[in-house]
Amino acid sequence: RRRAAAHLDSLARLLGVAGWEAAATAGRRLRDDVLAGTPGGGVRRDARRFTRRVGRSRVLAWLTSGLGVLDAADAAAAGVAGPAAAGGDVTVRYRRWCAEVDDAVAVLDDTSPLRPAEFGPPRGWAAAGGPPGTDEGQTGLVAVLPRLLAGTEFAGARLVIASLDPDLDQLPARAGAGHGH
């Protein structure tokens, strides 16, 4: 449930930045339903409808296509973790979130033991035993930003950053170390 909620939250933030408030609100409502323990059947149906609508949106794809292209090899070299590690542009990243939401809600009512190898943390595995999404994964996202944002207009830059969804709360311990801030 937390994995599905995290991806829905990421999608909702991106949709809000893109100006699609109705879809952003729908994503936040779904996130709340998932976290509230709403039975899987209704959530699966609603989530599938939501991810299909977002994933198939021609306007959203037109708006985001070609923005913030991150090559998979560059992502790996920078230590990027989570959905952004697969590479691609903003469109590829939000569609990947849609697919991961579908995968996560498909097993909401599954009572078998979790298989961590199949369902990693939403922002990728931790480096050196730290909490998920910290260390190189988050630092890697911030490290690739200057190249991804070079020459991008402000609105496009906001979409690129939202599609990477860095958790800045996890950065200060490492990124701010040794700096007098």
C-alpha positions in Angstrom: 0.0 0.0 0.0 2.8 2.4 0.8 4.5 1.8 -2.5 1.2 2.4 -4.4 0.6 5.5 -2.3 4.1 6.9 -3.0 3.7 6.5 -6.7 0.2 8.0 -6.7 1.6 10.9 -4.7 4.4 11.4 -7.2 2.0 11.3 -10.1 -0.3 13.8 -8.3 2.6 16.3 -7.8 3.6 16.0 -11.4 0.0 16.5 -12.6 -0.4 19.5 -10.4 2.8 21.0 -11.8 1.5 20.3 -15.3 -1.7 22.2 -14.5 -4.1 19.2 -14.6 -5.7 19.8 -11.3 -8.6 17.4 -11.7 -6.3 14.5 -12.3 -3.9 15.6 -9.5 -6.9 15.7 -7.1 -8.0 12.2 -8.3 -4.5 10.9 -7.7 -4.4 12.3 -4.2 -7.8 10.8 -3.4 -6.7 7.4 -4.6 -3.5 7.8 -2.5 -5.7 8.5 0.5 -8.0 5.5 -0.2 -4.9 3.2 -0.5 -3.5 4.4 2.8 -6.9 4.2 4.5 -7.1 0.5 3.8 -10.0 0.7 1.3 -10.6 -2.9 -0.1 -8.4 -3.7 -3.1 -11.2 -4.4 -5.6 -12.5 -0.8 -5.7 -9.1 0.7 -5.5 -7.8 -1.5 -8.3 -10.7 -0.4 -10.6 -10.3 3.3 -9.8 -6.5 3.2 -10.0 -6.6 1.4 -13.4 -9.1 4.0 -14.7 -6.8 6.8 -13.4 -3.6 5.4 -14.7 -5.2 4.6 -18.1 -6.5 8.2 -18.3 -3.1 9.7 -17.4 -1.0 7.3 -19.4 -3.1 7.8 -22.6 -3.4 11.6 -22.3 -2.2 13.0 -25.6 -2.0 16.5 -24.2 0.1 15.5 -21.3 2.4 13.5 -23.6 2.7 16.5 -26.0 3.5 18.8 -23.0 6.2 16.5 -21.6 7.7 14.7 -24.6 11.4 15.3 -25.1 11.8 17.1 -21.8 14.5 16.0 -19.4 15.9 13.1 -21.4 18.0 10.9 -19.1 19.9 8.1 -20.7 19.8 4.8 -18.7 23.6 4.6 -18.7 23.9 8.2 -17.4 21.4 7.4 -14.7 23.3 4.3 -13.6 26.6 6.3 -13.6 25.1 9.0 -11.4 23.6 6.4 -9.1 20.0 7.4 -9.8 17.5 4.9 -8.3 13.9 4.1 -8.6 11.7 4.7 -11.7 14.0 7.4 -13.1 16.9 4.9 -13.4 15.3 3.3 -16.4 16.1 6.5 -18.4 13.8 8.4 -20.8 12.0 11.7 -20.8 9.3 13.1 -18.5 6.7 11.1 -20.5 8.5 7.8 -20.0 8.9 8.5 -16.2 5.2 9.3 -15.6 4.0 6.4 -17.6 6.4 4.2 -15.6 4.8 5.5 -12.4 1.4 4.6 -13.9 2.6 1.0 -14.6 4.0 0.7 -11.1 0.8 1.9 -9.5 -1.1 -0.8 -11.5 1.4 -3.4 -10.3 1.2 -2.3 -6.7 -2.6 -2.2 -6.5 -2.9 -5.5 -8.2 -1.6 -7.2 -5.1 -3.4 -5.1 -2.4 -5.4 -8.1 -1.1 -2.6 -10.6 -1.5 -1.8 -12.1 2.0 1.2 -14.1 0.9 4.6 -12.9 2.3 6.2 -10.0 0.5 8.8 -10.6 -2.0 11.2 -7.6 -1.7 13.0 -8.5 -4.9 9.8 -7.9 -6.9 8.6 -4.8 -5.0 11.4 -2.5 -4.1 11.0 0.9 -2.4 9.4 3.6 -4.5 12.6 5.6 -4.9 14.9 2.6 -5.3 17.1 0.5 -3.0 19.3 2.2 -0.5 23.1 2.3 -0.9 25.2 0.9 1.9 22.3 -0.1 4.1 20.8 3.4 4.5 17.0 4.1 4.3 15.4 3.6 0.9 15.8 6.4 -1.6 18.7 8.0 0.3 22.4 8.3 -0.5 23.3 7.9 -4.1 19.7 7.6 -5.4 18.7 11.1 -4.2 22.1 12.6 -4.7 22.2 11.2 -8.2 18.9 12.8 -9.1 20.2 16.2 -8.0 23.5 15.6 -9.7 21.9 15.0 -13.1 19.6 18.0 -12.8 21.9 20.7 -14.2 22.4 18.8 -17.5 18.7 18.0 -17.8 17.7 21.6 -17.2 20.2 23.3 -19.4 18.4 25.5 -21.9 15.0 24.4 -20.6 12.3 27.1 -20.1 11.0 27.5 -16.5 7.7 25.6 -17.0 9.6 22.7 -18.6 12.2 22.7 -15.8 9.4 22.4 -13.3 8.1 19.3 -15.1 11.5 17.7 -15.3 12.1 18.2 -11.6 8.6 16.9 -10.8 9.2 13.8 -12.9 12.3 12.9 -11.0 10.5 13.5 -7.7 13.6 14.0 -5.5 12.9 13.8 -1.8 14.8 16.8 -0.6 14.1 15.9 3.0 16.5 13.0 2.6 19.3 15.1 1.1 20.5 17.5 3.8 22.3 15.0 5.9 24.6 14.2 3.1 24.5 17.0 0.6 24.7 19.7 3.3 27.6 18.1 5.2 30.5 20.4 5.5 28.7 23.4 4.2 28.0 26.4 6.4 24.2 26.7 5.7 
